[in-house]
Amino acid sequence: MEWKERIKELVQANPNLSLLSFLFLLTILLSFLLQIIYFNHFINQKLEESVESTFKAFQGKISNYIELLEAVYQIEFIPEFGELAESKGLIAELVDLLNDPTKKLRVVEVGVFYQGKPFLTWHYMQAHLDVSACTKVWFKKENFLTVVRPINTDKHNLCGVLTFDISYSREVILTHSLYAGAIMLLNIFIILYLTLRVLKSEVSRINTQRKFQAERDLALLGKMAGSFAHELRNSLNRVFLELQSFGIPTSNTYLSEELRKMLKWLEDILLFQKEIKVKMDMFRSEDFLLEIQLFFAGLNKKGVQFRLSSEVDELCGDRFWLKKALENLIKNAYDAVKEGGTIEVSLQKDGDTFTVSVLDDGEPLPSSLEKLFEPFFTTKKEGFGLGLYLVKKVMEAHGGLVKVINQREGKTFQLCWSCQEKPKT
C-alpha cells in the first residue's frame, strides 16, 4: 500500500482524532513562531535600551570633559583640544568605562566630531560615514551596530559615533530559537507518535471487525452454496442417468462435456464450504506424483509439455488435500499456457520444509496480487475463482504458505509446509 493510501486510511479511521491532532500541531507551530517573534522583539528592545543608556553616559562624559578643558585653558572649545595628552587618556578611560565586564554590550569603535572633523577617535573605521549633518542613524551590519547621535553642550554641537559588538544578542536569540525549536519538534513527535498509535489501533480494530464480518458472511455463503451445490449435483447426476436410460450417449459429446464442467464447478463449491481438517501421514512421493501425472494426462488436450521431478522419497502431510491443492495449481497453469507450452512440477525438501513448485510459461500474473487468493476472484471467463482460495486454505491447514513468483515469461507457484515430527504410518 502506498504511503498516501496509508495516510488516507489512518485519517478515515478516526476523523475527529485526526482533526484534533492537526489542530494541536498547528497550535504548536503558531506558538513557536509567536514565541520567536516576541523573544526577538524583547532582545532588540533590551539592546536598544542598553545602547541608549550607554550613549547617554558617553555624551555626559564628553560634555563634562569639554567644559573642563574650557575652564582650565580659559578659551572656548577648539578642535585642537583633541590632540592633548589628556584627551588621549580620556578616550581610553571612556572605552574602559563603556566596556564594563558586567555588560554584554561591547564598544568597538568611538568617534567624536566637531563641524564634520574628528575630535576624539578610537579604532574608528567608518570613514565613509557622513557626520557633518549628524542626523540620528541606527544601522546593523552582520554582528555590529553603529549609532550616530548629536552631542549638544551649552555652547557647542558635536557628533558622536559608537559601534557596538552585538554578537552576544544574536547568540542569545539563536540559542533560544534552537531550544524552542527542539521543544517544538519533541512535542510534534509525541503528538504524532501517540496519534499514529491510536489510529493504527483503530485501523486494526476496524480491520478485525471487517475480517470477522467477512468470515461470518463467507461461512454463511459457504453453507448456502454447499446446500445449493449438493442439490444441484444430485439433479445433474439424475440427468446423466435419464440420458443413459433414453439411449443418449453421455461420452464425447458437447452436452456431456458441459455437464462434467458443471459438476466440477459444484465440486469446487462443496470443497469451498467444507472445513479442512488435515491428517498428517507419510506417503511415497512417487505414487503421489503418478496420480498427478494421470490427472494431467486426462486434462491435456493442447499438447502441453508436462515435466515432473522430485528430490524427495517420502512426503509428509494430508495426501487428499495436498493432491487437491496441486491439481488446482496445475489446472490454472494449464489454462494459462498456450498450445505446445510447458508446465514443470518439482518437489524439494530443505530440512523439515517441503516445497512443491508449479512453473508455467504462460502469461505473468497482474502486478497486483492482493486479491489473488480471495474467494470468487478470478481473471478467467469461466469458474468461480475458488481454486487458489482452496490452495491457500490447504496450506494454512498444514501450517504452511503459498508463494507466487512472477517472471518475465510465466510464473511459479510454490507450496511450502513443514513436518517437524515424523508421523506414525
N, C-alpha and C positions, 0 to 999 in steps of 0.2 A: 504494500500500500504506500502510495506516495505521501510525502510529508504534508502536502496541502490537504489531502483527503483525511489524513490522520488528525490534523488540527480541526478540520470541519466536524469530524466525528466526535472529538472531545468537547467542542463547543456545544454541539447539539445534545450531548448527553445531559448537560445541566446549564441551560442558557442564563439563568439567573445568577448562578455562581460565576460563570464566565464574565458576565457584565460587571458584577461586583468586583472581581479581581482586576478587570480592566480599569475601573474607576479608582481602585486603590493604587494601581501603578501610575495612573495619570496624576493622582494627588501627590504621590511621592516625587514624581518628576517636577511638578509645578512648585512644590515646597523646596526642592533642591535649587531650582532656578531663582526663586524669590529669596532664598537664604543667601545665595552667592551675590545677587544684586544688592541686598541690604548690607551684607558684610563689606562688599566693595565700597558702597557709599559711606559706611561707618568709618572705614580705614582712611578713605580720602578726606572725610570731614576732620578726623583727628589730625591727619597730616597737614591740612590747611590751617587748623588752629595752631599747631606747633610751629609752622613756618611763620605765620603772622606774629606769634609771640616772640620768636627768635629775631624777626626783623625789627620789631619794636625795641627790643633790648639793644640791638645793633644800632638803630637810629639814635637812641638816647645816648649811647656811649660816644658816637661821633659828634653829636651836638654839644655834649659836655666838653669834649676834647677841643673843639674849635673855640668855645668860649674861654677855655683855659689858655689857649695859645694867644688869643687876643688880649687877655688880661696880663699875661706875662710879658709879651713883646710890645704892648701898648700901641698896636696897629690893627687895622681891620684885616679880615681874612684875606690872605693871598695864596695862590696855588703853590708857591714855593714852600709853604709850611710842610707840604708832603715830603720834602727832601730832608727834613730834620731827623736826627737820630731818634728823638723821642717818638716821632711819627712811626718809624720803622718798628720800634719796640711796642708801640700801641697796637699796631695791626697784628703782631704776633700774639700779644696778650689777649687781644679780642678774639682771635681764632680759637685759642685755647679755652676761652670762656664760652664761646658758642658751641664748641665741640665737647660739651660736658659728657664724661663717660656714662653718666646715668641716662642720657638721652640716646635714642636710636637714630636720630637725625644728625647726619654729619655734613658740615660745610666743607666744600672742596674748592670753592672759588670766592674771592671777595674783591669788589671793586667799588670805589667811591669817586665820583666825577663832579667837576665844577666847570660849568659852561661847556660841557662836552669833552673836557680834557681830564685825564686821570689825575686824581689827587692821592689816594691811597689804594694800592692793589696788592693782592696776594694770590699767586698761582692763577692769575686771570688770563683766560684763553678766548674770551668772547670778543675778539677784535671786530667781527662783522656786526656786532650789535650797535644799533643807533641809540645813544643815550642823551643826545642833545635835547630832545623834547621831553624825555624822562616820563613817558606815559606808563601807566601800570600794566605790566606784562607778566604773564604766568604761563610758561610752556614747559613741556616734558620732552625729553629725548632719551630713549632707552631707559636706563636706570638713574637718570639725573633730572632734576627740576631746577629751572632758573627763574628767579623772581626779581623784577625791577620795580623799585618804589622810590618816590621822591623823599629826600631828607630835608625837611624845612626847619630852619632855625629862625630866630627873631629877625635876623638881618640878611641871611643868605639862603639860597635854594641850591641844594646839591642833589645828586642822583646816586642811589645805592643799588648795587647788583650783588646778589648772593646766589650761588649754585649749590644745591644740596644733593647728596647721595641718598636716593630713596629705595635702594635695593632691598632694604630690610622690610619696608612696607609691602613691596611686591612679593617677597618671600612669604610674608605672613598671609597674604591673600591666596597665593598659590598653595601653601600648606593647608590652609583652611578648606580650599576648594577640593584638594585631593582627599582630605579627611572626610568632608561631607559627601564627596563622590563615592568613596569606599563604603560609607554607611548606606548611601542610597542603593548601591549595587547589591549590598548584603540584604537590604530589605526587599529589593526586587527579586533576588534569588530565593529568599524564604517564601515570598508570596507565590512565585511561580512554582516552586517545588511543592508547596502544600496544595496549591490549586491543581497541579498535574496529578498529584497523588489521589486527591479526591475525585477528579474527573476520570482517571484511569479506573479507580474502584467503581465509579458509577457506570462506566462503559462495560467493565467486566460483569457487573450485576445485570445490566440490560442484556448483554450477550448471553449470559447464563439463562436468563428468563426466556430469551428468544430460542435458545437451543433446547431448553426444556419443553417449551411450547411446540417447537418444530418436531421434537421426538415424540411428543404426545400425538400431534397431528399425523405424523408418519406412521406411528403404531396403529392409530385408528384407520388410516388409509390402507395400511397393510392388511388389517383384518377384513375390511370391506372388499379390498381387491382379492384377498385369498378366497373369501366366500364366493365372490363372483367368478373367479377363475376356476374354482373347484366345480361349480355347477356347469359352467360353460364347457369345461373339459369333458365332463360326463356326457353333455349333449353332443359334442363333436365325436366322441367315441361311438355313441349310438348312431350318428350319421354314417360313420365308417361301416358299421355293421349293416345298416339298412342298404347302403350302396352295394355291399357284397351280396346281400340276400336277393337283390334285384339283378344280380349278374353283371353289375357295372364294375369294370376293373378299377382297382384302387392303387395301382402302382404305375409309375412312369406317366402320369397324366398331370395336366395343369391343375385340375381340381384337387388331386391328392397332394400335390406339392404345396398348394395354398393351405390345405388343411393341416399338413405337417408343420408348416410355418406358424400357423395359429396355435397349434399345440405347443410348439417350442416357446412362443411368447407367454402362453399360460403357465408353462413350467417355470419361466423366469419370474413371473408374478408370484407363484406359490413359494419359490425359494426366497423371494424378497421379504415376504411376511413371516417366513419361518425363522425361529430363533436358532442360531448356530451354536451348537454345543460340540466341541471337538473332543475326540478320544485319541490321545497320543499313543501311537503304536510305531513299531519298527517294521518296515517292509522293504522288499528288494526294489531298487530303483530301476532295474532292467525290466521287470514286469510292469512297473508304473509307466515307463516311457513307451513300452509296447502298446499299452492301452491308448496312450496319447497319439501314437503313430496311426493306430487303427481309426481313431476318431478323425484325424486329419484326412486319412485316405477316403473316408466317406464324405468329407467336406469338399475336397479338392476337385473342382471342375474346370479350372482355367490354367492348368499346367504350372502351378506354383511349385517351386523347388523347396522341399522341406528337409531340414537337416537337424539331427539330434546328436548331442554329445553329452557325456557325463563323466565326472571325475569322482563320483560317489557310488559306493556299492549298496548302501542302505540309506533310506530316508526315514526321518522321524516326523510324525505328525498324523493328522487325520486324513487318511487316503481319499475318502469320498470327497471331502470339501477341498482338498488340495487339487484333486482332479477337476472339480467344477471350476475352481478359480483359473487354472491353467487353460482349460478349454475355452473359457470366456476370452482370455487374452489372445489365444490363437485365433479364435473366431474374429475378433476385432482386427488382428493383423492381416488375416486373410481378406477381409473386406477392404483394407487399406491398400494392399499391393495390387499392381496391375497384372495382366496376364503374363506369365513367364517370370514373375517376381520371385523373391526369396524370403523365406522365413527360417530363422535359426533359433532353436531352443537348446539351452545349455544348463547344466546343473553342476554347481560347485559347492564346496564346503570349506569354511575357514574357521578352525576351532570348533565351537559349538553352533556356529551360524550357517544355515543352509541358504543358498541363493539360486533361484531359478530365473533365468533371463530369457526373454522373448524378444528377438530383434527382427524387424522387417524393413524393407527398403521402399516402403510406400511414402505417402505424404507425411511430412512432420506435423506434429500437433500444433494447434494455435498457441500463440505466445502466452495467453492467459490460461493457466491450468487450475485455477482456484475451484471451478465448478465441475471439474472433470469427474470427480468421484461422487458427486451429489446424485441422488436418485432422480430419475426422469429427466436427466440432462443428456442430450445426445446431439451429435452433429450429422448423424446419418438420416436418411429419408425414412427408414423403417426401424421398428423396435421401440422399446420404452425407455432406453437409457438406464437399464438396471444391471448391466453386465459388470461394469467397473465398480459400481457400488457394492455388488456382491463380492467382488475380489477384495475390496478394502475390508469388508466385514469378516471375511475368512481370515485375512492376515491379522486383523485385530484380535480375533478369537484365538489365534496362535501366538499372540503377543509379539507379532512382527509388524512389518510395514511394507508399503508399495512404493517403489522409486520409479520416477519417469525421467528418462534421459533423451532429450531432443537432439537430433543430429541433422547435418545438412541434408542428407538423404535418408529419411527414415527415422526410426525411434526405437528405444529399448525400454521395456517394462521389466522391472525386477521385483520378485517376491523374496523377501528376506525374513527369516524367522529363526529362532534358536530352540535347542532342545538340550538343556544343561544336564539333566539326568536321563540316563538311558532307560526308557520304559520297559516294563516286562512284556514279553511276547507270549 
